[in-house]
Amino acid sequence: MTARLADIAAQAGVSEATVSRVLNGKPGVASGTRESVLAALDVLGYERPVRLRRLSAGLVGLITPELENPIFPALAQVIGQALTRQGYTPVLATQTPGGSTEDELTEMLVARGVSGIIFVSGLHADTTADMARYEQLRAQGVPFVLVDGFSPKVRAPFISPDDRAAMRLAVTHLAALGHTRIGLAVGPKRFVPVLRKIEGFRASMGERYAMPAEEADELVQHSLYTLEGGQAAASALIERGCTAVVCASDMMALGAVRAARRMGLEVPGDVSVVGFDDSPLIAFTDPPLTTIRKPVTAMGQAAVRALLEEVGGTPAPHSEFVFMPELVVRGSTASGPRP
């Protein structure tokens, strides 16, 4: 507790005695000083004592795909914590196969009077979807922010990782290890993040190996964003002679590892595998997965900031905020075959 008081005092620029008075609800502290101490609590990630928590500023909806992919709960946690610190109550609405659709969940949240909605990997990422649904939501006066996906037809803040840069990181890493036959396992082609990854992959293969786009496309395999999907895609790519496979998600990468082993190959001895997301616990797989880390914390916090600016009457720019991923090298990649 003493260490905590010292941290809060240093952050707020006041004495530990002042911090103690504020936390215990005692009089004799100027309102400005009190607010500084409370702000320091929020910045340092400490929960405010119950007696000091302001009333909820309202509900904020968060619509995500299924939670089987651990990257979505991780993002939901970041967004939920950021909203709570600002006095809002997050309401998580999850899409499931055969369950409620995005439109149905949106209607449900609007009916409950939410202050705004954050959409994660929703229909805004699907190039075949009708974007009029978002303009209708705006016409109802409900602010919203869109994460993972982009459409020029929608006037809203978008939050995205740099998918093209992610592919450059992966290809550069594998090329440095001596791989020349690199495959890309991605989801269905209609999704914006998939199209961007393919663009980045083509460009990187062209820069590294002077490979024409048509030839690079032959090393791209579409499948589902699941372990089984990754297994199917990787099997096809390995059969085409790929010694390394870059996957569009960590779940797909785990499927790629399984595919290699079922073909009697070792990872990374015979086939190197790179994932995407750096999902929780992915460092503890066998082998630990080399992956492209999605900037989940930065993206989640940016989504909340943008939404609350909209809620507060200061609309965030109707543009895309792009966050740089990073390569995390672990045990699933190794030197490629000698020429």
Backbone torsions as a table, in degrees:
resi	resn	phi	psi	omega
1	MET	NA	-39.0	179.5
2	THR	-62.6	-43.4	179.3
3	ALA	-62.5	-39.1	-179.8
4	ARG	-65.2	-43.9	177.8
5	LEU	-58.7	-42.6	-178.8
6	ALA	-64.1	-41.8	179.1
7	ASP	-62.3	-45.8	-178.1
8	ILE	-66.4	-41.2	179.9
9	ALA	-62.3	-43.1	179.7
10	ALA	-64.3	-40.7	-179.3
11	GLN	-66.3	-40.1	-176.4
12	ALA	-86.1	-15.0	-178.9
13	GLY	74.3	34.1	179.1
14	VAL	-131.2	179.0	179.3
15	SER	-82.7	160.6	177.2
16	GLU	-64.0	-32.7	178.8
17	ALA	-63.3	-38.6	178.5
18	THR	-66.2	-43.0	178.2
19	VAL	-58.9	-43.6	-179.9
20	SER	-60.9	-41.3	-179.6
21	ARG	-64.3	-41.4	-179.6
22	VAL	-65.5	-45.8	-176.8
23	LEU	-65.8	-28.9	-179.5
24	ASN	-93.9	4.0	175.9
25	GLY	68.4	27.7	-178.4
26	LYS	-86.6	150.8	-179.6
27	PRO	-75.2	177.7	175.9
28	GLY	90.9	15.6	178.1
29	VAL	-121.0	129.3	-179.8
30	ALA	-60.7	147.1	-176.6
31	SER	-60.1	-37.6	179.2
32	GLY	-64.5	-40.5	178.6
33	THR	-66.5	-41.3	179.1
34	ARG	-59.9	-44.4	179.9
35	GLU	-64.3	-36.0	178.6
36	SER	-63.5	-40.5	179.5
37	VAL	-67.0	-42.8	179.4
38	LEU	-65.1	-38.5	177.5
39	ALA	-64.7	-37.7	178.2
40	ALA	-63.9	-38.3	176.2
41	LEU	-57.9	-45.4	-177.9
42	ASP	-65.3	-44.0	-177.4
43	VAL	-63.2	-39.6	-177.4
44	LEU	-82.8	-4.7	176.4
45	GLY	85.0	12.5	177.1
46	TYR	-85.0	145.2	175.7
47	GLU	-76.3	139.7	175.5
48	ARG	-71.2	143.2	173.0
49	PRO	-54.8	145.1	-174.2
50	VAL	-52.2	-41.1	-176.2
51	ARG	-66.1	-19.0	-177.0
52	LEU	-100.7	-6.2	-178.5
53	ARG	-73.1	131.1	177.5
54	ARG	-74.5	157.8	178.2
55	LEU	-60.2	148.7	-178.6
56	SER	-56.5	133.9	178.7
57	ALA	-79.1	-2.5	179.5
58	GLY	135.5	177.3	179.6
59	LEU	-95.9	145.0	173.2
60	VAL	-128.0	125.5	-180.0
61	GLY	-81.7	143.6	175.3
62	LEU	-130.4	111.6	-178.7
63	ILE	-104.9	120.2	-178.2
64	THR	-124.6	162.5	169.4
65	PRO	-71.1	-172.4	178.5
66	GLU	-53.2	154.9	-175.8
67	LEU	-98.6	12.5	178.8
68	GLU	-68.1	-33.6	173.8
69	ASN	-78.0	116.6	-172.3
70	PRO	-63.9	-11.8	179.7
71	ILE	-70.3	-28.7	-178.6
72	PHE	-73.7	-44.2	172.4
73	PRO	-60.3	-35.3	179.6
74	ALA	-63.9	-43.7	179.0
75	LEU	-68.6	-39.3	178.7
76	ALA	-62.5	-36.6	179.4
77	GLN	-65.5	-44.2	178.9
78	VAL	-61.6	-47.0	-178.9
79	ILE	-65.0	-43.1	180.0
80	GLY	-61.4	-43.4	179.7
81	GLN	-65.4	-41.4	-179.3
82	ALA	-65.0	-38.5	178.4
83	LEU	-67.3	-43.0	-178.7
84	THR	-61.3	-39.4	179.8
85	ARG	-65.1	-23.7	179.0
86	GLN	-95.2	8.5	176.1
87	GLY	89.0	6.9	179.6
88	TYR	-98.7	157.3	178.5
89	THR	-109.1	114.8	179.8
90	PRO	-75.4	140.8	175.9
91	VAL	-120.9	110.0	-176.1
92	LEU	-86.7	124.7	177.1
93	ALA	-121.9	118.3	-172.9
94	THR	-112.1	131.7	174.7
95	GLN	-81.3	139.6	175.8
96	THR	-135.0	150.7	178.3
97	PRO	-55.9	125.0	-179.3
98	GLY	81.7	-1.7	-179.5
99	GLY	-98.3	-152.8	-178.1
100	SER	-68.4	143.2	177.8
101	THR	-83.4	169.3	177.4
102	GLU	-59.1	-42.3	-179.5
103	ASP	-63.2	-40.3	179.8
104	GLU	-67.1	-40.6	178.4
105	LEU	-66.6	-39.4	177.7
106	THR	-61.2	-46.2	179.8
107	GLU	-60.4	-40.1	179.9
108	MET	-64.0	-44.2	-178.8
109	LEU	-67.6	-41.7	178.8
110	VAL	-62.6	-39.1	180.0
111	ALA	-63.9	-26.0	179.8
112	ARG	-91.0	6.8	172.8
113	GLY	72.7	36.2	179.5
114	VAL	-63.9	150.0	178.8
115	SER	-75.1	-23.3	-179.2
116	GLY	-176.8	172.5	-178.4
117	ILE	-137.0	138.3	172.2
118	ILE	-110.9	122.2	179.0
119	PHE	-101.2	129.1	178.1
120	VAL	-113.9	123.7	177.3
121	SER	48.0	47.8	-177.9
122	GLY	-94.7	-158.5	-178.3
123	LEU	-66.3	-17.6	176.7
124	HIS	-64.7	-17.2	178.7
125	ALA	-90.8	-5.5	-175.7
126	ASP	-100.3	113.7	-175.9
127	THR	-67.6	-14.4	-179.8
128	THR	-95.4	-4.8	-176.5
129	ALA	-82.1	155.4	177.5
130	ASP	-82.6	116.0	-176.8
131	MET	-81.7	-1.9	-179.4
132	ALA	-62.5	-25.5	-179.6
133	ARG	-58.3	-33.8	-178.3
134	TYR	-76.5	-34.6	176.0
135	GLU	-67.7	-35.3	176.6
136	GLN	-64.7	-38.0	178.0
137	LEU	-65.8	-41.5	178.1
138	ARG	-63.1	-38.1	-180.0
139	ALA	-64.9	-24.3	176.8
140	GLN	-80.7	-3.8	178.1
141	GLY	82.2	20.5	-179.7
142	VAL	-100.7	113.5	177.0
143	PRO	-66.2	149.3	178.1
144	PHE	-154.0	157.4	177.8
145	VAL	-131.6	144.4	-174.9
146	LEU	-117.8	126.0	-176.7
147	VAL	-113.0	136.0	177.7
148	ASP	65.6	79.3	-179.8
149	GLY	139.4	157.4	-178.4
150	PHE	-151.7	141.9	172.3
151	SER	-143.0	127.3	177.7
152	PRO	-68.0	-11.1	-178.5
153	LYS	-81.8	-10.3	-175.4
154	VAL	-110.6	127.8	178.8
155	ARG	-91.7	93.0	-178.1
156	ALA	-165.7	161.8	173.4
157	PRO	-73.0	134.5	175.8
158	PHE	-113.2	142.2	177.8
159	ILE	-121.7	120.4	-174.9
160	SER	-141.2	152.8	166.1
161	PRO	-82.7	159.2	178.0
162	ASP	-83.8	93.0	-176.6
163	ASP	-66.7	-34.9	179.2
164	ARG	-65.7	-44.2	179.0
165	ALA	-64.5	-33.8	178.5
166	ALA	-60.1	-41.7	179.8
167	MET	-68.9	-35.4	176.5
168	ARG	-62.4	-42.0	178.9
169	LEU	-61.4	-45.4	-177.5
170	ALA	-66.6	-47.9	-178.1
171	VAL	-65.5	-41.4	179.3
172	THR	-60.8	-42.9	178.8
173	HIS	-61.9	-48.4	-177.6
174	LEU	-69.2	-35.5	177.5
175	ALA	-64.7	-38.8	179.2
176	ALA	-64.8	-24.9	178.1
177	LEU	-85.6	-4.2	176.1
178	GLY	100.4	6.1	178.6
179	HIS	-79.6	137.4	176.6
180	THR	-119.6	-22.9	179.8
181	ARG	-106.9	90.0	-174.4
182	ILE	-111.0	129.8	179.1
183	GLY	-106.0	158.9	179.1
184	LEU	-124.9	120.6	177.2
185	ALA	-104.6	115.6	-175.9
186	VAL	-132.5	173.5	178.9
187	GLY	-80.7	-167.3	-179.2
188	PRO	-59.1	145.5	-170.5
189	LYS	-68.4	-17.8	-174.2
190	ARG	-75.3	-10.1	-175.9
191	PHE	-89.8	138.1	-177.3
192	VAL	-57.6	-47.6	179.5
193	PRO	-59.0	-33.1	178.2
194	VAL	-67.0	-46.8	-179.9
195	LEU	-60.8	-38.9	-179.5
196	ARG	-70.5	-37.5	177.1
197	LYS	-63.9	-40.6	178.6
198	ILE	-63.5	-41.1	177.7
199	GLU	-60.3	-45.4	179.4
200	GLY	-65.5	-38.3	178.8
201	PHE	-64.8	-47.5	178.4
202	ARG	-56.9	-49.0	-177.6
203	ALA	-61.6	-42.9	-178.0
204	SER	-67.3	-41.8	178.4
205	MET	-66.9	-33.4	176.4
206	GLY	-67.6	-42.1	-179.3
207	GLU	-68.3	-41.2	-175.0
208	ARG	-78.6	-40.7	-170.8
209	TYR	-125.2	9.7	-176.7
210	ALA	53.3	37.4	-177.2
211	MET	-86.0	125.4	177.3
212	PRO	-61.1	152.2	-178.3
213	ALA	-58.0	-38.2	-179.4
214	GLU	-62.5	-38.5	179.7
215	GLU	-71.2	-38.1	178.0
216	ALA	-64.5	-35.6	-179.7
217	ASP	-63.2	-27.7	178.6
218	GLU	-70.1	-14.1	179.2
219	LEU	-101.2	12.6	177.9
220	VAL	-107.7	129.6	179.9
221	GLN	-125.4	121.9	178.4
222	HIS	-88.6	143.7	179.2
223	SER	-159.9	-160.5	178.5
224	LEU	-95.7	154.8	178.8
225	TYR	-80.2	57.1	-178.3
226	THR	-137.9	170.0	176.0
227	LEU	-60.4	-43.4	179.4
228	GLU	-65.3	-37.5	178.1
229	GLY	-64.6	-41.7	177.7
230	GLY	-64.7	-37.6	179.0
231	GLN	-63.9	-45.3	-179.2
232	ALA	-64.7	-44.3	-178.4
233	ALA	-65.4	-44.8	-178.5
234	ALA	-64.9	-38.5	178.5
235	SER	-58.4	-44.5	-179.9
236	ALA	-64.7	-41.0	-178.0
237	LEU	-69.8	-39.6	178.9
238	ILE	-65.1	-37.8	177.4
239	GLU	-64.6	-23.8	177.2
240	ARG	-86.7	6.3	175.5
241	GLY	94.4	11.7	179.8
242	CYS	-73.5	133.8	176.0
243	THR	-100.8	-2.8	177.3
244	ALA	-147.9	143.7	-179.6
245	VAL	-130.7	124.5	173.8
246	VAL	-97.7	130.1	-175.9
247	CYS	-114.4	150.2	-176.0
248	ALA	-80.6	-5.1	175.1
249	SER	-155.9	160.4	177.8
250	ASP	-66.4	-34.1	178.6
251	MET	-62.4	-42.6	177.2
252	MET	-63.6	-37.1	-179.3
253	ALA	-64.8	-38.8	176.4
254	LEU	-63.2	-35.6	175.2
255	GLY	-66.4	-34.9	178.6
256	ALA	-66.2	-39.3	177.0
257	VAL	-62.1	-43.9	178.6
258	ARG	-62.2	-41.1	-179.6
259	ALA	-60.2	-46.3	-179.0
260	ALA	-60.2	-44.1	-177.6
261	ARG	-66.9	-37.2	178.9
262	ARG	-69.6	-18.9	176.5
263	MET	-93.0	8.3	178.2
264	GLY	79.6	19.5	-178.4
265	LEU	-108.5	155.7	178.9
266	GLU	-103.0	146.3	173.1
267	VAL	-115.3	118.5	9.9
268	PRO	-100.2	9.6	-174.3
269	GLY	-56.4	-43.5	-178.9
270	ASP	-106.6	-34.3	-177.9
271	VAL	-135.3	130.7	174.7
272	SER	-95.9	145.2	-177.7
273	VAL	-131.1	132.7	176.4
274	VAL	-121.6	131.9	178.0
275	GLY	-98.2	-169.9	176.9
276	PHE	-149.0	126.2	176.9
277	ASP	131.4	-46.8	-166.7
278	ASP	59.0	58.4	179.8
279	SER	-63.8	157.8	175.5
280	PRO	-55.3	138.9	177.7
281	LEU	74.6	-1.7	-176.3
282	ILE	-69.4	-19.1	177.7
283	ALA	-72.7	-10.6	-174.8
284	PHE	-109.9	14.6	176.8
285	THR	-77.0	176.2	179.6
286	ASP	-120.8	107.9	-5.0
287	PRO	-76.7	164.5	174.6
288	PRO	-55.9	134.6	-168.5
289	LEU	-85.4	125.4	166.2
290	THR	-70.7	131.9	-174.0
291	THR	-152.0	167.3	173.6
292	ILE	-98.4	116.6	-175.2
293	ARG	-77.9	120.7	175.2
294	LYS	-77.4	132.2	-177.0
295	PRO	-75.9	69.0	-171.9
296	VAL	-60.6	-46.4	-177.3
297	THR	-62.7	-48.9	-179.4
298	ALA	-62.9	-41.9	-179.2
299	MET	-66.5	-43.8	-179.5
300	GLY	-63.8	-43.9	179.5
301	GLN	-66.6	-37.4	178.3
302	ALA	-65.9	-38.0	178.7
303	ALA	-62.2	-41.7	179.5
304	VAL	-67.8	-44.0	178.5
305	ARG	-58.8	-46.2	-178.5
306	ALA	-63.0	-41.7	-179.1
307	LEU	-66.0	-43.9	-176.6
308	LEU	-69.6	-27.1	172.2
309	GLU	-65.5	-40.9	176.8
310	GLU	-64.0	-45.1	-179.9
311	VAL	-62.0	-37.6	-177.8
312	GLY	-78.5	1.3	177.4
313	GLY	89.4	6.1	175.5
314	THR	-116.0	84.1	-173.5
315	PRO	-56.3	135.2	173.7
316	ALA	-70.3	156.5	179.4
317	PRO	-56.9	138.6	177.5
318	HIS	-82.5	72.6	-178.3
319	SER	-147.4	-176.1	-176.4
320	GLU	-105.8	129.0	174.7
321	PHE	-99.0	115.4	-173.4
322	VAL	-107.6	130.1	-175.8
323	PHE	-112.2	136.7	-175.0
324	MET	-79.7	126.0	174.5
325	PRO	-80.5	175.4	176.9
326	GLU	-139.5	151.1	179.5
327	LEU	-83.1	132.0	175.2
328	VAL	-118.6	109.2	-175.2
329	VAL	-90.2	124.8	177.5
330	ARG	-130.5	-137.7	-169.1
331	GLY	-100.6	4.2	-176.1
332	SER	-94.5	3.7	176.6
333	THR	-126.7	143.2	179.2
334	ALA	-154.4	179.5	-177.1
335	SER	-58.1	140.7	179.0
336	GLY	-78.5	178.1	-178.7
337	PRO	-66.1	145.3	177.3
338	ARG	-69.8	139.4	178.5
339	PRO	-66.2	NA	NA
